[in-house]
């Protein structure tokens, strides 16, 4: 009788421990899934913000590049005019 009670008690205790351990693992698994989901959402939001910032920066860079090209074009025009003016002056000063 004592042995049967002891075996029953050990079986009951083992079952309760296994259920408690399984519940803890299930809880841990659910908590980790929630944390990973939150991390995924946060990372996605930061990535979207970075992409938007990069796109805006790229547009600004394109605008600045167009402005630089325009300035270079005007400098080329001024150099051509300067060359023409210097040639005209040299023809007057040093006739052939």
Phi and psi restraints in degrees (value plus and minus 20) as a CYANA .aco file:
   2 UNK   PHI     -84.4   -44.4
   2 UNK   PSI     -61.4   -21.4
   3 UNK   PHI     -84.3   -44.3
   3 UNK   PSI     -60.7   -20.7
   4 UNK   PHI     -85.2   -45.2
   4 UNK   PSI     -61.0   -21.0
   5 UNK   PHI     -86.6   -46.6
   5 UNK   PSI     -60.9   -20.9
   6 UNK   PHI     -84.1   -44.1
   6 UNK   PSI     -65.4   -25.4
   7 UNK   PHI     -83.7   -43.7
   7 UNK   PSI     -61.5   -21.5
   8 UNK   PHI     -82.6   -42.6
   8 UNK   PSI     -62.7   -22.7
   9 UNK   PHI     -86.5   -46.5
   9 UNK   PSI     -61.8   -21.8
  10 UNK   PHI     -84.4   -44.4
  10 UNK   PSI     -62.1   -22.1
  11 UNK   PHI     -82.2   -42.2
  11 UNK   PSI     -67.0   -27.0
  12 UNK   PHI     -81.3   -41.3
  12 UNK   PSI     -66.6   -26.6
  13 UNK   PHI     -83.0   -43.0
  13 UNK   PSI     -62.5   -22.5
  14 UNK   PHI     -81.8   -41.8
  14 UNK   PSI     -64.3   -24.3
  15 UNK   PHI     -82.5   -42.5
  15 UNK   PSI     -63.7   -23.7
  16 UNK   PHI     -84.3   -44.3
  16 UNK   PSI     -62.3   -22.3
  17 UNK   PHI     -83.8   -43.8
  17 UNK   PSI     -63.8   -23.8
  18 UNK   PHI     -82.4   -42.4
  18 UNK   PSI     -60.3   -20.3
  19 UNK   PHI     -85.7   -45.7
  19 UNK   PSI     -61.0   -21.0
  20 UNK   PHI     -84.6   -44.6
  20 UNK   PSI     -63.1   -23.1
  21 UNK   PHI     -84.3   -44.3
  21 UNK   PSI     -63.5   -23.5
  22 UNK   PHI     -82.2   -42.2
  22 UNK   PSI     -60.2   -20.2
  23 UNK   PHI     -85.4   -45.4
  23 UNK   PSI     -59.2   -19.2
  24 UNK   PHI     -84.7   -44.7
  24 UNK   PSI     -62.2   -22.2
  25 UNK   PHI     -84.8   -44.8
  25 UNK   PSI     -60.1   -20.1
  26 UNK   PHI     -83.8   -43.8
  26 UNK   PSI     -62.0   -22.0
  27 UNK   PHI     -84.1   -44.1
  27 UNK   PSI     -64.4   -24.4
  28 UNK   PHI     -82.2   -42.2
  28 UNK   PSI     -62.5   -22.5
  29 UNK   PHI     -82.3   -42.3
  29 UNK   PSI     -63.4   -23.4
  30 UNK   PHI     -85.1   -45.1
  30 UNK   PSI     -61.3   -21.3
  31 UNK   PHI     -84.4   -44.4
  31 UNK   PSI     -62.3   -22.3
  32 UNK   PHI     -86.1   -46.1
  32 UNK   PSI     -59.5   -19.5
  33 UNK   PHI     -82.0   -42.0
  33 UNK   PSI     -62.1   -22.1
  34 UNK   PHI     -84.2   -44.2
  34 UNK   PSI     -62.3   -22.3
  35 UNK   PHI     -84.5   -44.5
  35 UNK   PSI     -63.4   -23.4
  36 UNK   PHI     -84.9   -44.9
  36 UNK   PSI     -58.1   -18.1
  37 UNK   PHI     -84.9   -44.9
  37 UNK   PSI     -62.1   -22.1
  38 UNK   PHI     -84.8   -44.8
  38 UNK   PSI     -62.3   -22.3
  39 UNK   PHI     -83.3   -43.3
  39 UNK   PSI     -62.0   -22.0
  40 UNK   PHI     -82.2   -42.2
  40 UNK   PSI     -63.2   -23.2
  41 UNK   PHI     -84.2   -44.2
  41 UNK   PSI     -65.0   -25.0
  42 UNK   PHI     -83.3   -43.3
  42 UNK   PSI     -63.3   -23.3
  43 UNK   PHI     -84.3   -44.3
  43 UNK   PSI     -61.6   -21.6
  44 UNK   PHI     -82.7   -42.7
  44 UNK   PSI     -61.2   -21.2
  45 UNK   PHI     -85.6   -45.6
  45 UNK   PSI     -63.1   -23.1
  46 UNK   PHI     -86.5   -46.5
  46 UNK   PSI     -57.4   -17.4
  47 UNK   PHI     -85.9   -45.9
  47 UNK   PSI     -61.4   -21.4
  48 UNK   PHI     -83.4   -43.4
  48 UNK   PSI     -60.7   -20.7
  49 UNK   PHI     -85.1   -45.1
  49 UNK   PSI     -60.5   -20.5
  50 UNK   PHI     -84.5   -44.5
  50 UNK   PSI     -60.7   -20.7
  51 UNK   PHI     -83.3   -43.3
  51 UNK   PSI     -62.6   -22.6
  52 UNK   PHI     -84.1   -44.1
  52 UNK   PSI     -62.1   -22.1
  53 UNK   PHI     -84.1   -44.1
  53 UNK   PSI     -61.3   -21.3
  54 UNK   PHI     -83.6   -43.6
  54 UNK   PSI     -62.6   -22.6
  55 UNK   PHI     -83.0   -43.0
  55 UNK   PSI     -62.9   -22.9
  56 UNK   PHI     -84.8   -44.8
  56 UNK   PSI     -61.7   -21.7
  57 UNK   PHI     -83.4   -43.4
  57 UNK   PSI     -59.9   -19.9
  58 UNK   PHI     -84.0   -44.0
  58 UNK   PSI     -59.6   -19.6
  59 UNK   PHI     -85.3   -45.3
  59 UNK   PSI     -61.4   -21.4
  60 UNK   PHI     -83.5   -43.5
  60 UNK   PSI     -61.9   -21.9
  61 UNK   PHI     -83.2   -43.2
  61 UNK   PSI     -60.7   -20.7
  62 UNK   PHI     -83.5   -43.5
  62 UNK   PSI     -60.4   -20.4
  63 UNK   PHI     -85.4   -45.4
  63 UNK   PSI     -63.2   -23.2
  64 UNK   PHI     -85.5   -45.5
  64 UNK   PSI     -57.6   -17.6
  65 UNK   PHI     -84.8   -44.8
  65 UNK   PSI     -60.8   -20.8
  66 UNK   PHI     -83.9   -43.9
  66 UNK   PSI     -58.7   -18.7
  67 UNK   PHI     -85.5   -45.5
  67 UNK   PSI     -61.1   -21.1
  68 UNK   PHI     -84.3   -44.3
  68 UNK   PSI     -62.1   -22.1
  69 UNK   PHI     -81.8   -41.8
  69 UNK   PSI     -60.8   -20.8
  70 UNK   PHI     -83.6   -43.6
  70 UNK   PSI     -61.9   -21.9
  71 UNK   PHI     -83.2   -43.2
  71 UNK   PSI     -62.1   -22.1
  72 UNK   PHI     -82.7   -42.7
  72 UNK   PSI     -61.0   -21.0
  73 UNK   PHI     -81.3   -41.3
  73 UNK   PSI     -62.2   -22.2
  74 UNK   PHI     -89.0   -49.0
  74 UNK   PSI     -55.1   -15.1
  75 UNK   PHI     -84.6   -44.6
  75 UNK   PSI     -60.4   -20.4
  76 UNK   PHI     -81.5   -41.5
  76 UNK   PSI     -61.7   -21.7
  77 UNK   PHI     -83.3   -43.3
  77 UNK   PSI     -63.5   -23.5
  78 UNK   PHI     -84.2   -44.2
  78 UNK   PSI     -58.9   -18.9
  79 UNK   PHI     -85.1   -45.1
  79 UNK   PSI     -61.1   -21.1
  80 UNK   PHI     -81.1   -41.1
  80 UNK   PSI     -64.1   -24.1
  81 UNK   PHI     -85.4   -45.4
  81 UNK   PSI     -59.9   -19.9
  82 UNK   PHI     -83.4   -43.4
  82 UNK   PSI     -62.3   -22.3
  83 UNK   PHI     -82.2   -42.2
  83 UNK   PSI     -63.4   -23.4
  84 UNK   PHI     -82.4   -42.4
  84 UNK   PSI     -62.8   -22.8
  85 UNK   PHI     -86.3   -46.3
  85 UNK   PSI     -60.9   -20.9
  86 UNK   PHI     -84.4   -44.4
  86 UNK   PSI     -59.3   -19.3
  87 UNK   PHI     -84.6   -44.6
  87 UNK   PSI     -60.1   -20.1
  88 UNK   PHI     -84.6   -44.6
  88 UNK   PSI     -61.8   -21.8
  89 UNK   PHI     -85.2   -45.2
  89 UNK   PSI     -63.7   -23.7
  90 UNK   PHI     -85.9   -45.9
  90 UNK   PSI     -52.3   -12.3
  91 UNK   PHI     -86.6   -46.6
  91 UNK   PSI     -56.2   -16.2
  92 UNK   PHI     -95.6   -55.6
  92 UNK   PSI     -60.1   -20.1
  93 UNK   PHI     -96.0   -56.0
  93 UNK   PSI     -62.8   -22.8
  94 UNK   PHI    -136.7   -96.7
  94 UNK   PSI      62.2   102.2
  95 UNK   PHI     -87.8   -47.8
  95 UNK   PSI     134.1   174.1
